[in-house]
Amino acid sequence: MSPAADSVILLHGLARSERSMQKLAKVLQKRGYQVQNVSYESTRNNVAKLAEQAIAPALEACAGSGKVNFVTHSLGGILVRQYLKKHRIENLGRVVMLGPPNKGSEVIDRLRDFPGFYFLHGDAGLELGTGATSVPNRLGGVDFDLGIIAGTRSINLFLSSMIPGVDDGKVSVERTKLEGMRDHLEMEVTHPFMMRNDSVIGQVIHYLESGKFKRD
C-alpha cells in the first residue's frame, strides 16, 4: 500500500485528548500520510454518539484522498467498531488498535459504582464493562482489515490486581482480541503511554503498509 495519497484518522482514548496522539501524528505525516488527529469529548456522551461526532467530520476532511486508515487508542477502537456497524466506508484501508477494550475491562466492572467514577469517565466509560450487554461485547466481530497491539506492562498495580492474566494496567491482553482480526501483537508497553512508544509507532506503520506486524 502506498501512503502517498492515503489518510490516517487518529482517535485518542477515554479522558484523553488529541495531544496524546501528537507524536504518532507527526511520524505519520513525515511518512506521507494526510493525518486527521481528532479531538472529541470522550466523557460527554455515550459510545454511539461519540462515534458519529468524532468520525463523520474526520471522514469529510479526508474527502479526495486514497485509502482512509484508522489508528486508535483504547476507547477510540470501540468508536471505530461502532461506526462501522452503522456505516460503510468505501475507501476504508486498514485499522490499527492500541490497547482496545474489545471485550471490555474488569476495571469498569469493579469501579463503575465508586463515587466520582461517572464524573471522570462519563457514559462511555460505563459502557466498557465485560458483561454480555456492554457495548464492546454487543458489537461482535469485525469484517475489516484490523491489527491489534496489546500492552503487557503495567504501572498501576492497583488496577492490575482487578484484571485476570497479563494486562497493561487497564485491559487484559486476552480482552483486546477480537473475532475477525488479521493480526495481534503483544508488546512490553503500558496502556497510558503505548501510543508514544517508538517501537509501537514503528509497528503501526508496518501494519498500515503491509497488513501485518513485524516479527523478528
Steps between C-alpha positions, in 0.01 A plus 500: 500500500645837402445768764542793260131586457362314801359639824519389861238596757631490857259448791621541857374314806262569786565821697793584271541754219658523155823607673556138603521407129717791383827308483337229290338766279834666426666171406214405268508843335871464433420163346273675249157439644230764533421488872182596681582501872148515640406668827170390653347540845515137604334547838203703372300235314441132441696290249238522224485880507875539538560281195285724282638823645864398465512298180254660256677842490840331473382303198377821337845649551649196322285545189705459185775294659577140416452242771374615840669319788441522875743478791332500838584485867272326751142638470582632152497143371149443633384816321627360170323170559179686587520724193573216259200304629279784377690635199704376207820683403563416135870590509573353842859386532641345815429545871757470779372496858727563799382353831133475399250365757344287228343266754469767769706548815460360849612840632166643387311214665672563833508881509187614315304561822779680685437868578646721230536228237217631283622857533845399371395249233145584394250280317761347270705386797202319648444317170841330495443218750539129433133400518317354203300820456797738508555695180826325399342157542177593320692621195638154422777415254638705214517463123768763431881483490595524867827471689511525880788581734460399865722624782647259754642744756317690772589801712175476696515193722171594670307478172699198383392314813144510362595353162557127444805405295756724335390862465613855420352656813153549351423209265608136495681372193224244450225764496672702228446213255209494257343257257598594145827677584785440255792524743565542872824602665603518866753768595659591834329839526245659734147610419542876563818543295505233229400743224819700564734201497741500204478124450119512506499783246730294278262206520202723417672618182602145409141380531357792303740431214515119502188370676700320768725574796874457482644207689867417544 
